[in-house]
Amino acid sequence: MDILINNPRVVVPKSSISDEFISLDLGNISLGSNFILDEQSNLELDKKILNIKNMTLKTSDDDTLIRNIDIDINISSPLEYQGPSYPDFDIKTVIPDVAVHLSQKQIGLILGVLFGNLGETPVLHDKDEFEKVLNII
């Protein structure tokens, strides 16, 4: 199985009433899965590979906070339970070093997202509207 997704973008506003936001461009995502034989243990493994290439984090002012980061995640698990002597899954991740230089305004935006947006209490305006949203989800 192979899945390719190009340039999905996540936009998170500073708050529900703010025009400022942080935009995460996830670049190119590939997800693959295959079965392999581990020669050391002689076990069949389900191996999943997630690659994110060229991930970029920007502000609403088009300032780039993080540019072109690549992340690789490999997950292997045996097809059959092997007991407590063998791990249920093995995860290997490669994330490069990231150097970030932030201005005071950028730090304020990040803190605003964390405490303003994510810390906001949801407002229920209309019970019928809320139920429609739940039905969509």
C-alpha positions in Angstrom: 0.0 0.0 0.0 1.3 3.4 -0.9 -0.3 6.8 -0.2 1.0 10.1 -1.5 -0.3 13.4 -0.3 1.1 16.7 -1.7 1.2 19.9 0.2 -1.5 19.5 2.9 -1.7 22.7 4.9 -2.8 23.2 8.5 -3.7 26.8 9.5 -4.2 27.6 13.2 -5.4 31.1 14.1 -4.1 32.9 17.2 -7.6 33.0 18.5 -11.2 32.9 17.3 -11.2 36.7 16.8 -7.7 37.2 15.5 -6.4 37.6 11.9 -3.0 36.2 12.9 -2.2 32.6 12.4 0.5 29.9 12.1 0.5 27.9 8.9 2.1 24.4 8.7 2.8 23.2 5.2 3.4 19.5 5.5 5.2 19.3 2.1 5.1 15.9 0.5 3.9 13.0 2.6 4.3 9.4 1.6 3.0 6.5 3.6 3.9 2.9 2.7 3.3 -0.5 4.1 4.7 -3.9 3.2 5.5 -7.3 4.7 9.1 -8.3 5.2 11.0 -11.2 6.6 13.4 -10.3 9.5 16.4 -12.5 8.9 17.7 -12.1 12.4 14.5 -13.3 14.1 13.0 -15.2 11.2 9.7 -13.4 11.8 7.3 -11.8 9.3 6.9 -8.1 10.0 4.5 -5.5 8.9 6.7 -2.5 8.1 5.1 1.0 7.8 7.1 4.0 6.5 6.1 7.6 6.9 8.1 10.3 5.1 7.4 14.0 5.3 9.6 16.1 3.0 9.9 19.8 2.9 7.8 20.7 5.9 7.6 24.4 6.5 6.2 26.5 9.3 5.2 30.1 8.6 3.3 33.0 10.3 0.5 35.1 8.9 3.1 37.8 8.1 4.8 35.2 5.8 7.8 34.9 8.1 9.3 31.5 7.8 9.9 29.9 11.2 11.0 26.5 10.0 12.0 25.7 6.5 12.2 22.4 4.5 12.4 19.9 7.3 12.4 16.2 6.4 11.1 13.6 8.9 11.3 9.8 8.4 9.4 7.4 10.7 9.7 3.6 10.3 7.4 1.3 12.3 7.8 -2.5 12.3 5.6 -5.0 14.1 5.4 -8.8 14.0 2.3 -10.2 12.2 1.7 -12.6 15.2 2.1 -12.0 18.9 5.5 -13.4 20.0 5.1 -13.1 23.7 6.9 -10.8 26.2 10.3 -11.7 24.8 9.8 -9.8 21.5 8.5 -6.2 21.3 5.0 -5.5 19.9 6.5 -2.8 17.7 9.7 -1.0 16.9 9.8 2.7 16.0 12.8 4.4 14.3 12.6 8.1 13.6 15.0 10.5 11.9 14.5 14.2 12.6 17.2 16.6 11.7 18.6 19.3 14.0 16.5 22.4 13.8 17.7 26.0 14.5 15.0 28.5 15.1 15.4 32.2 15.6 12.3 33.9 16.8 11.4 37.6 17.2 9.4 38.8 20.1 6.4 39.2 17.9 6.7 35.5 16.6 7.0 34.2 20.2 3.9 36.2 21.0 2.1 34.6 18.1 3.1 31.1 19.1 2.1 31.7 22.8 -1.2 33.2 21.5 -2.0 30.1 19.6 -1.1 27.9 22.6 -3.0 29.9 25.2 -5.5 31.9 23.0 -6.7 29.4 20.5 -6.0 26.0 22.2 -7.0 27.5 25.5 -10.3 28.9 24.4 -13.5 27.5 25.8 -15.8 26.4 22.9 -18.9 28.5 22.7 -22.2 26.7 22.0 -24.4 29.2 20.1 -27.1 26.8 18.9 -27.8 23.2 20.0 -29.1 22.3 16.5 -25.9 23.8 14.9 -23.8 21.8 17.3 -25.6 18.5 16.4 -25.1 19.2 12.7 -21.4 19.5 13.2 -21.3 16.3 15.2 -23.2 14.5 12.5 -20.7 15.6 9.9 -17.8 14.4 12.0 
